[in-house]
Amino acid sequence: MNKVFRDMTGREVKIDIPPKRIVSLVPSQTELLHDLGLEEEVVGITKFCVHPEVWFRNKNRVGGTKQLHLDKIRQLQPDLILANKEENEKDQIEMLSREFPVWISDIKTIEDGLTMIGRVGEMVGKKTQAAGLITDIQNAWAGFPKSSAKLQVAYFIWYEPWMVAGGDTFINDTIEKIGWTNVFANQMRYPEVALQTLQDTSFDLILLSSEPFPFCEKHIAEIQLLLPRARVLLVDGEMFSWYGSRMLPAISYFEKLLEA
């Protein structure tokens, strides 16, 4: 049966429901499909869809999120492709949209992530499971011991050039939900910054993400050469930036982070 759904960019997408051959181009949405119980239906994922590991090892891979192998996707003949406005390249998604139903998410807040879970659940015939997951996430946040210390935080995602999460990002919303303040909230997307500029910035904590750039201890040392008083932590980037079912375990992670 055909049904028309509106994606998060406002496009109307006609889908045969429930879809039997799904290709996911977004790691966090791939994990969501697994957690909703769609084992056989997912026929293709990207090389960055590392969760669950059994899918990463055994599902067809269709390239990276930014460099899709369109011919591999065509061979899979999907009846639904899940994409994301930021994580995938516009021209490739437009080409795929001419041939297949492509549903695009656009996520800037935790609430957007919950909306995405609900809409995907409805499309793939897992509405009840999706609603349960949404409730679990909402309840976990309701009981979250929000930080009483309004720490000024800089969250780095990339190295050479150094790049941070700006104000219109899911990461920024996560930081605010924890109870902290993003010192770069007045800038958009992922601006480049010079470490020297932080010498003139009021901040309490620098967070170095594990992805997309894998920061490690040597980067902490590099920062502290310039900013000897800086408090710097390595953090799990999946917990801060994955907007699917990982939002639920992320809340426990943030609680432990506050304790530390």
DRENNU-884243 format. One record per atom (N, C-alpha, C): residue in one letter; x, y, z negated. Coordinates in steps of 0.05 Angstrom, whole numbers, padded with zeros to 5 digits, always signed. Layout:
N
AXYZ;...
! end
This chain:
260
M+00017-00024+00000;M+00000+00000+00000;M+00018+00025+00000;N+00012+00043+00018;N+00027+00069+00019;N+00016+00088-00001;K+00035+00103-00014;K+00027+00124-00032;K+00047+00147-00030;V+00037+00171-00031;V+00055+00195-00029;V+00063+00204-00056;F+00089+00208-00060;F+00100+00219-00085;F+00114+00244-00079;R+00115+00263-00097;R+00130+00287-00094;R+00156+00285-00110;D+00179+00290-00097;D+00204+00287-00112;D+00210+00313-00127;M+00233+00315-00140;M+00238+00337-00158;M+00249+00362-00143;T+00251+00360-00116;T+00257+00383-00100;T+00232+00394-00086;G+00209+00381-00091;G+00184+00389-00079;G+00177+00375-00053;R+00193+00357-00044;R+00187+00342-00019;R+00167+00320-00024;E+00150+00315-00005;E+00131+00292-00006;E+00144+00268+00007;V+00143+00245-00007;V+00156+00221+00003;V+00135+00199+00002;K+00131+00186+00026;K+00111+00164+00028;K+00126+00138+00023;I+00116+00122+00004;I+00129+00097-00004;I+00109+00074-00004;D+00118+00051+00006;D+00103+00027+00003;D+00107+00017-00026;I+00086+00016-00042;I+00089+00008-00070;I+00078-00020-00075;P+00091-00035-00093;P+00117-00028-00104;P+00140-00034-00085;P+00161-00017-00084;P+00183-00022-00066;P+00198-00048-00072;K+00206-00062-00051;K+00220-00088-00054;K+00250-00087-00048;R+00258-00065-00035;R+00287-00062-00028;R+00296-00034-00034;I+00307-00030-00058;I+00315-00004-00068;I+00345+00000-00066;V+00354+00023-00056;V+00382+00031-00056;V+00384+00055-00075;S+00402+00053-00094;S+00406+00075-00113;S+00433+00088-00107;L+00433+00115-00104;L+00457+00130-00097;L+00467+00146-00121;V+00456+00140-00145;V+00462+00155-00169;V+00468+00136-00192;P+00492+00137-00204;P+00499+00118-00225;P+00479+00117-00248;S+00471+00140-00259;S+00453+00140-00282;S+00425+00129-00275;Q+00417+00133-00250;Q+00391+00123-00241;Q+00392+00093-00235;T+00416+00084-00227;T+00420+00055-00223;T+00417+00041-00250;E+00429+00051-00271;E+00427+00039-00297;E+00398+00039-00306;L+00384+00060-00300;L+00355+00062-00307;L+00340+00040-00294;L+00344+00035-00268;L+00330+00014-00254;L+00335-00014-00267;H+00359-00018-00276;H+00365-00043-00289;H+00350-00045-00316;D+00350-00023-00331;D+00336-00024-00357;D+00306-00025-00354;L+00295-00018-00331;L+00267-00021-00326;L+00260-00050-00317;G+00280-00066-00312;G+00276-00094-00305;G+00275-00100-00275;L+00287-00083-00259;L+00286-00087-00230;L+00311-00102-00220;E+00312-00127-00225;E+00336-00143-00218;E+00338-00148-00188;E+00318-00160-00177;E+00319-00169-00149;E+00314-00146-00130;E+00299-00126-00139;E+00290-00104-00121;E+00313-00086-00113;V+00334-00083-00130;V+00356-00065-00123;V+00376-00080-00106;V+00379-00071-00081;V+00396-00085-00061;V+00422-00070-00055;G+00424-00044-00064;G+00448-00029-00058;G+00453-00008-00079;I+00479-00004-00085;I+00488+00016-00105;I+00514+00029-00095;T+00523+00050-00109;T+00549+00062-00102;T+00572+00049-00117;K+00596+00056-00109;K+00620+00045-00123;K+00623+00058-00150;F+00608+00079-00156;F+00609+00091-00183;F+00587+00082-00201;C+00570+00064-00192;C+00548+00053-00208;C+00560+00030-00225;V+00573+00036-00246;V+00589+00017-00261;V+00572+00003-00283;H+00548+00012-00288;H+00530+00000-00307;H+00504-00009-00293;P+00495-00034-00298;P+00509-00054-00313;P+00532-00067-00298;E+00551-00078-00312;E+00575-00089-00298;E+00568-00111-00279;V+00548-00128-00286;V+00541-00150-00269;V+00531-00140-00242;W+00517-00117-00241;W+00508-00106-00216;W+00533-00094-00201;F+00550-00081-00216;F+00574-00069-00204;F+00590-00091-00189;R+00591-00115-00201;R+00607-00137-00189;R+00592-00151-00166;N+00566-00150-00167;N+00551-00168-00149;N+00533-00154-00128;K+00525-00129-00133;K+00507-00116-00115;K+00523-00105-00091;N+00509-00101-00068;N+00521-00088-00045;N+00529-00060-00052;R+00553-00051-00045;R+00562-00024-00050;R+00561-00008-00024;V+00551+00016-00025;V+00546+00032-00001;V+00563+00057+00000;G+00587+00055-00013;G+00605+00078-00013;G+00603+00094-00039;G+00614+00118-00039;G+00613+00135-00063;G+00589+00154-00061;T+00584+00168-00083;T+00561+00185-00083;T+00563+00208-00063;K+00588+00217-00058;K+00593+00239-00039;K+00601+00229-00011;Q+00608+00203-00009;Q+00617+00192+00017;Q+00602+00166+00021;L+00577+00168+00028;L+00561+00144+00032;L+00568+00131+00059;H+00566+00104+00060;H+00569+00090+00085;H+00540+00085+00096;L+00533+00103+00114;L+00505+00103+00123;L+00498+00077+00138;D+00518+00065+00152;D+00512+00041+00167;D+00506+00018+00147;K+00520+00017+00125;K+00514-00004+00105;K+00486-00001+00093;I+00478+00025+00089;I+00451+00029+00079;I+00430+00021+00099;R+00436+00027+00124;R+00417+00019+00146;R+00414-00011+00147;Q+00436-00026+00144;Q+00435-00055+00145;Q+00418-00067+00122;L+00416-00052+00100;L+00400-00062+00077;L+00371-00057+00081;Q+00363-00040+00100;Q+00335-00034+00106;Q+00319-00028+00081;P+00327-00007+00066;P+00312-00001+00041;P+00285+00010+00046;D+00267+00004+00028;D+00240+00016+00029;D+00238+00039+00008;L+00260+00044-00007;L+00262+00067-00024;L+00292+00072-00030;I+00300+00097-00027;I+00327+00106-00034;I+00324+00127-00056;L+00339+00123-00078;L+00339+00143-00099;L+00365+00159-00097;A+00362+00186-00095;A+00384+00204-00092;A+00382+00226-00112;N+00402+00244-00112;N+00403+00267-00130;N+00413+00291-00115;K+00401+00314-00120;K+00407+00338-00106;K+00437+00346-00110;E+00447+00343-00134;E+00475+00351-00139;E+00495+00330-00133;E+00489+00305-00139;E+00509+00284-00137;E+00513+00274-00109;N+00494+00278-00091;N+00496+00268-00064;N+00498+00292-00044;E+00510+00286-00021;E+00514+00307-00001;E+00488+00312+00015;K+00481+00337+00018;K+00456+00344+00031;K+00453+00333+00059;D+00474+00335+00075;D+00472+00327+00103;D+00468+00297+00106;Q+00481+00281+00088;Q+00477+00252+00089;Q+00449+00245+00080;I+00439+00258+00060;I+00412+00252+00050;I+00391+00260+00071;E+00396+00282+00085;E+00377+00290+00106;E+00377+00269+00129;M+00400+00258+00136;M+00401+00238+00157;M+00386+00213+00148;L+00390+00204+00123;L+00376+00181+00113;L+00346+00185+00112;S+00338+00210+00106;S+00309+00216+00103;S+00294+00214+00129;R+00308+00216+00151;R+00295+00213+00177;R+00288+00183+00183;E+00301+00165+00168;E+00297+00137+00173;E+00283+00121+00150;F+00287+00131+00126;F+00277+00117+00102;F+00264+00136+00082;P+00247+00125+00065;P+00237+00142+00043;P+00259+00148+00023;V+00265+00174+00019;V+00286+00182+00001;V+00274+00201-00020;W+00275+00192-00045;W+00265+00208-00068;W+00288+00221-00082;I+00288+00247-00085;I+00311+00263-00095;I+00304+00274-00123;S+00321+00268-00142;S+00319+00281-00168;S+00335+00307-00169;D+00327+00324-00187;D+00341+00350-00192;D+00341+00355-00222;I+00363+00349-00235;I+00364+00348-00264;I+00382+00370-00276;K+00371+00387-00292;K+00386+00408-00306;K+00382+00407-00336;T+00362+00392-00345;T+00356+00391-00374;T+00349+00363-00382;I+00349+00358-00408;I+00340+00332-00418;I+00311+00328-00410;E+00294+00348-00411;E+00266+00346-00403;E+00264+00337-00374;D+00281+00348-00357;D+00282+00339-00329;D+00287+00309-00327;G+00306+00300-00344;G+00313+00272-00344;G+00290+00255-00352;L+00274+00263-00371;L+00251+00248-00380;L+00230+00248-00358;T+00227+00271-00344;T+00208+00272-00321;T+00216+00252-00300;M+00242+00251-00294;M+00252+00233-00274;M+00246+00204-00281;I+00251+00197-00307;I+00246+00169-00315;I+00216+00162-00311;G+00198+00180-00318;G+00170+00175-00314;G+00162+00172-00285;R+00173+00189-00268;R+00165+00187-00240;R+00177+00163-00226;V+00202+00156-00233;V+00214+00132-00221;V+00199+00107-00231;G+00192+00107-00257;G+00176+00084-00267;G+00150+00080-00252;E+00137+00102-00246;E+00112+00101-00231;E+00116+00090-00203;M+00137+00100-00190;M+00142+00091-00162;M+00149+00062-00160;V+00164+00051-00179;V+00174+00024-00177;V+00157+00003-00192;G+00134+00012-00201;G+00116-00007-00214;G+00123-00014-00243;K+00137+00005-00256;K+00146+00000-00283;K+00138+00024-00301;K+00113+00033-00297;K+00103+00056-00311;K+00103+00052-00341;T+00094+00029-00350;T+00092+00024-00379;T+00120+00023-00392;Q+00139+00010-00379;Q+00166+00008-00390;Q+00179+00036-00390;A+00174+00052-00370;A+00185+00079-00369;A+00174+00096-00391;A+00147+00094-00395;A+00135+00110-00417;A+00146+00102-00444;G+00151+00076-00448;G+00163+00068-00473;G+00190+00079-00478;L+00206+00079-00457;L+00233+00090-00458;L+00232+00120-00464;I+00215+00134-00451;I+00212+00163-00456;I+00205+00168-00486;T+00186+00153-00496;T+00178+00156-00524;T+00201+00150-00543;D+00217+00130-00537;D+00240+00123-00554;D+00260+00146-00554;I+00265+00158-00531;I+00284+00180-00529;I+00273+00204-00545;Q+00248+00211-00540;Q+00236+00233-00554;Q+00237+00230-00585;N+00231+00206-00594;N+00231+00200-00622;N+00259+00202-00634;A+00278+00192-00619;A+00306+00193-00628;A+00316+00222-00631;W+00309+00239-00612;W+00316+00267-00614;W+00301+00281-00637;A+00277+00273-00641;A+00261+00285-00663;A+00274+00280-00690;G+00288+00257-00692;G+00301+00250-00717;G+00330+00257-00718;F+00340+00271-00698;F+00368+00277-00695;F+00376+00299-00716;P+00398+00294-00731;P+00407+00314-00751;P+00422+00336-00737;K+00408+00355-00726;K+00420+00376-00710;K+00442+00391-00726;S+00464+00397-00712;S+00486+00410-00725;S+00478+00437-00738;S+00485+00440-00763;S+00480+00465-00776;S+00502+00486-00770;A+00525+00475-00761;A+00548+00493-00754;A+00544+00501-00724;K+00539+00526-00719;K+00535+00535-00691;K+00562+00537-00677;L+00575+00515-00672;L+00601+00515-00660;L+00600+00526-00631;Q+00620+00542-00625;Q+00624+00553-00598;Q+00641+00532-00583;V+00629+00521-00561;V+00642+00498-00549;V+00648+00503-00519;A+00672+00494-00510;A+00678+00493-00482;A+00680+00464-00473;Y+00666+00457-00452;Y+00665+00429-00443;Y+00679+00427-00416;F+00702+00414-00414;F+00717+00412-00389;F+00711+00386-00375;I+00706+00389-00348;I+00700+00365-00332;I+00722+00359-00312;W+00741+00378-00307;W+00760+00374-00285;W+00787+00387-00292;Y+00808+00377-00279;Y+00835+00385-00284;Y+00848+00393-00257;E+00862+00416-00257;E+00876+00427-00234;E+00858+00427-00209;P+00839+00445-00208;P+00835+00467-00227;P+00819+00458-00251;W+00824+00472-00273;W+00808+00467-00297;W+00780+00477-00292;M+00760+00460-00297;M+00732+00467-00292;M+00715+00460-00316;V+00695+00477-00322;V+00678+00472-00345;V+00649+00470-00336;A+00632+00460-00355;A+00603+00460-00350;A+00592+00487-00356;G+00577+00498-00337;G+00564+00523-00341;G+00536+00520-00352;G+00520+00542-00351;G+00495+00543-00365;G+00472+00528-00353;D+00472+00525-00326;D+00449+00512-00313;D+00455+00483-00308;T+00465+00469-00328;T+00473+00441-00324;T+00460+00423-00346;F+00457+00398-00340;F+00448+00378-00360;F+00467+00378-00384;I+00493+00380-00379;I+00512+00380-00401;I+00507+00403-00420;N+00502+00427-00409;N+00496+00450-00425;N+00472+00445-00443;D+00451+00434-00431;D+00427+00429-00447;D+00432+00409-00469;T+00449+00389-00463;T+00457+00369-00484;T+00472+00383-00507;I+00491+00400-00500;I+00506+00415-00520;I+00487+00431-00538;E+00468+00444-00526;E+00449+00460-00542;E+00431+00442-00559;K+00424+00419-00549;K+00407+00401-00564;K+00422+00391-00589;I+00448+00387-00587;I+00464+00379-00610;I+00464+00401-00631;G+00461+00425-00622;G+00461+00448-00641;G+00485+00466-00637;W+00501+00462-00616;W+00524+00478-00610;W+00517+00499-00589;T+00537+00516-00583;T+00533+00536-00562;T+00556+00533-00541;N+00548+00532-00516;N+00567+00531-00494;N+00578+00559-00489;V+00604+00563-00492;V+00615+00590-00488;V+00614+00599-00459;F+00609+00580-00441;F+00607+00587-00413;F+00578+00585-00403;A+00559+00588-00421;A+00530+00586-00414;A+00521+00608-00395;N+00536+00630-00395;N+00529+00653-00378;N+00539+00650-00349;Q+00553+00627-00344;Q+00562+00622-00317;Q+00547+00598-00305;M+00546+00596-00279;M+00530+00576-00266;M+00547+00552-00257;R+00534+00529-00257;R+00545+00504-00248;R+00572+00497-00262;Y+00594+00495-00247;Y+00619+00485-00258;Y+00642+00504-00250;P+00643+00527-00263;P+00663+00547-00255;P+00692+00538-00262;E+00711+00548-00246;E+00739+00545-00252;E+00747+00565-00273;V+00765+00557-00292;V+00774+00576-00312;V+00804+00572-00316;A+00817+00593-00325;A+00845+00591-00332;A+00847+00587-00363;L+00863+00569-00372;L+00865+00564-00400;L+00872+00589-00416;Q+00888+00606-00403;Q+00897+00631-00416;Q+00873+00648-00424;T+00851+00646-00408;T+00828+00663-00414;T+00815+00656-00441;L+00820+00631-00450;L+00808+00622-00475;L+00822+00635-00499;Q+00846+00647-00494;Q+00860+00661-00515;Q+00844+00685-00524;D+00828+00696-00506;D+00811+00719-00511;D+00782+00712-00515;T+00776+00686-00518;T+00749+00677-00521;T+00744+00666-00549;S+00722+00672-00561;S+00715+00661-00587;S+00703+00634-00584;F+00718+00613-00592;F+00708+00586-00590;F+00718+00570-00614;D+00704+00548-00620;D+00711+00531-00643;D+00721+00503-00634;L+00713+00495-00611;L+00718+00467-00603;L+00720+00464-00573;I+00740+00449-00563;I+00742+00443-00535;I+00737+00413-00532;L+00718+00406-00514;L+00712+00379-00508;L+00723+00371-00480;L+00738+00350-00479;L+00749+00340-00454;L+00735+00314-00447;S+00722+00314-00424;S+00705+00292-00416;S+00721+00269-00404;S+00710+00245-00406;S+00722+00221-00394;S+00715+00219-00364;E+00696+00234-00355;E+00689+00234-00327;E+00676+00261-00319;P+00677+00270-00295;P+00689+00256-00272;P+00720+00255-00272;F+00733+00273-00287;F+00762+00270-00289;F+00768+00256-00316;P+00786+00236-00315;P+00791+00221-00340;P+00812+00235-00357;F+00804+00254-00373;F+00822+00268-00391;F+00833+00248-00412;C+00858+00253-00421;C+00870+00236-00441;C+00887+00252-00460;E+00902+00239-00478;E+00917+00253-00499;E+00936+00274-00488;K+00949+00268-00465;K+00968+00287-00455;K+00956+00314-00448;H+00930+00314-00441;H+00916+00339-00435;H+00910+00355-00460;I+00905+00340-00482;I+00902+00354-00507;I+00928+00369-00514;A+00951+00356-00510;A+00977+00369-00516;A+00981+00393-00498;E+00973+00391-00473;E+00976+00413-00454;E+00960+00437-00463;I+00936+00433-00472;I+00919+00454-00481;I+00931+00467-00506;Q+00941+00451-00524;Q+00950+00462-00550;Q+00977+00476-00548;L+00991+00472-00526;L+01015+00489-00521;L+01006+00518-00517;L+00984+00522-00504;L+00974+00549-00499;L+00956+00559-00521;L+00941+00540-00533;L+00921+00547-00554;L+00927+00530-00579;P+00948+00537-00593;P+00957+00520-00616;P+00936+00517-00638;R+00917+00535-00640;R+00896+00532-00661;R+00871+00517-00651;A+00872+00509-00626;A+00848+00497-00614;A+00842+00469-00627;R+00817+00464-00632;R+00808+00438-00640;R+00798+00424-00614;V+00810+00402-00606;V+00804+00390-00580;V+00797+00360-00585;L+00775+00352-00572;L+00766+00324-00574;L+00762+00312-00547;L+00769+00287-00544;L+00762+00271-00520;L+00734+00260-00525;V+00716+00263-00505;V+00689+00253-00509;V+00680+00236-00485;D+00660+00220-00490;D+00649+00202-00469;D+00631+00218-00450;G+00641+00222-00426;G+00626+00238-00407;G+00599+00226-00399;E+00596+00199-00400;E+00571+00187-00393;E+00549+00195-00413;M+00557+00198-00439;M+00538+00205-00459;M+00528+00234-00456;F+00545+00251-00446;F+00538+00279-00442;F+00524+00285-00416;S+00528+00268-00396;S+00519+00275-00369;S+00501+00255-00355;W+00499+00231-00365;W+00481+00212-00352;W+00452+00216-00361;Y+00434+00220-00343;Y+00407+00229-00350;Y+00386+00208-00345;G+00394+00182-00346;G+00374+00161-00345;G+00370+00148-00372;S+00369+00122-00373;S+00365+00108-00398;S+00388+00111-00417;R+00411+00120-00408;R+00434+00124-00426;R+00429+00147-00445;M+00408+00163-00440;M+00401+00184-00459;M+00394+00173-00486;L+00385+00148-00487;L+00377+00137-00514;L+00402+00130-00531;P+00421+00113-00521;P+00445+00109-00538;P+00462+00133-00542;A+00459+00153-00524;A+00475+00178-00527;A+00469+00192-00553;I+00444+00190-00562;I+00436+00204-00587;I+00451+00193-00611;S+00454+00167-00612;S+00470+00155-00634;S+00499+00163-00632;Y+00509+00165-00607;Y+00537+00174-00603;Y+00541+00202-00613;F+00521+00220-00608;F+00524+00247-00617;F+00523+00249-00648;E+00507+00232-00660;E+00506+00231-00690;E+00533+00225-00701;K+00547+00205-00689;K+00573+00197-00698;K+00594+00219-00693;L+00590+00233-00671;L+00608+00255-00664;L+00605+00278-00685;L+00581+00283-00693;L+00577+00304-00714;L+00590+00295-00741;E+00588+00270-00747;E+00600+00259-00772;E+00630+00262-00771;A+00641+00259-00747;A+00670+00261-00744;A+00680+00289-00745;
! end
